[in-house]
Amino acid sequence: TAEDVEAKESIKPTETTTYGESYAQIARENVTQQTDARSTLYLEEVKLCKLRQEQVLLKNDILKKELEVLTMELDKVKLEMEVLSAKKQFYCAGGAPASPASFN
């Protein structure tokens, strides 16, 4: 990056620290550490994105299953209504001595 180039240019390779290391070597190590940190960060971001995608897929699967359950419950209610309608027709046709109060 531009910052890395600027950092390299601002450090003179002939100057040395009190410990005998050249500033150029320190700069190279710093750049390497920054690159390693960026690589690690990038890999962690990729992992996070994959986990988020998996989470979305799992949520979609859950929603599909919930929709299936609701569809089955609706079908059950429809069948119960058909049964009640058939019973009402049966009672209204005189199939029973008295029709239930709930159908009047």
HELIX and SHEET records of a PDB file:
HELIX    1   1 ALA A    2  SER A   10  1                                   9    
HELIX    2   2 TYR A   23  CYS A   92  1                                  70    
HELIX    3   3 ALA A  101  PHE A  103  5                                   3    
END                                                                             
